[in-house]
Amino acid sequence: MSNVKLEPTQVTLKEVVAVFPKVLRGQEEAFQGKGDPYWSSSFLVNKGDANYNAMVAGIKAAAEKKWKDKAQATLKVCAAKDKLALHDGDMKAGKAYGAAYAGKFYVSARNNALKSPAPVVVDNVVDPTKVDSKGKPQLRHITAMNDPHAPYSGAIVNVVLDLFAYQNEGEGVAASITGIQFVRDGERLSGGGVLAPDAFEAIPEAAETAQATTGTAAGNPDPFA
């Protein structure tokens, strides 16, 4: 197997619910209490909607980059072992926040805080004091956990993800968070790479229903079969 590093497949999800977001400096923690610290979050999607279809298309594209003509067969094995970044939320029914996952799918994403930059976290409005080289105002950056628009469990966000297939002690397709944007407040849940500066835009009060930006895979009950 070649050791050449592949460019990740990038997917944008629009207006998804963040669950357990830890995306700001100071929030990073070891995965399952062991090893390196990570920034991480999960994002809820509905099966068959634009965000779900974008994830299916992105996972397939990442797999094809790495495994070529073996991608379909390898993905089937990965799906059976739950080694993909897209998961059935009903599997969380008995755990903390289980009610939020019920009937949904969720995307899991994490970044190694020792080996990769922190996700870019931005607000839904521009900061008039900050402009790019062309004089265009930039979105307000969120850097503090006490910021009123810091992502929280239940917040509605846009997120840019990098998907990549791996083969270490097994195969899978994982996701990392490139950037995340606060869109609006949602019902708070309770229970037990460097981003290009123009990846997000300011959001009007009456935002139209957003669509994900990567492909569709509608109609297939088992998208990785």
PyMOL commands that set and color helices and strands:
alter all, ss='L'
color gray80, all
select helices_A, chain A and resi 50-80+89-92+98-101
alter helices_A, ss='H'
color red, helices_A
select strands_A, chain A and resi 9-22+29-31+34-45+86-88+105-112+120-131+137-141+156-167+171-184
alter strands_A, ss='S'
color yellow, strands_A
deselect
rebuild
show_as cartoon
